[in-house]
């Protein structure tokens, strides 16, 4: 589901507040790159972001988009999502959420689950280092791929 205008504005306001608090410049290019991510439910890759932003900002370079995405990720302002067999994609939704990844077409969608949010981190994982965050990635077959494959509903492995 595409984020509402209010949700996009909320994300952009949070982005600008965080940038100011950390002393990061809010350049026109950074803002447009973030805006593209904030308005998308697609979790676009860097090339897709470049193509979309360059329509609004023709002078932006591919290198600027790639470097900006890396900076925003390093600053915790976007998250990197890496579906199987694909290039990294980016997510501006910093609310606690999880991802569904279609193994057929690569679709990535956010979903929310209080039950998954409350899963405890196993002690064995905690011994590996300091845990900063955790999310669940569910992989399966999206409805569109299931229909294309002639299934009435996506395959479930139990």
Secondary structure by P-SEA (a helix, b strand, c coil): ccccaaaaaaaaaaaaaaaaaacccccaaaaaaaaaaaaccccccaaaaaaaaaaacccccaaaaaaaaaaaaaaccbbbbbcccccbbbbcccccbbbbbbcccbbbbbbbbcccccccccaaaaaaccccbbbbbbbcccaaaaaaaccccccccc
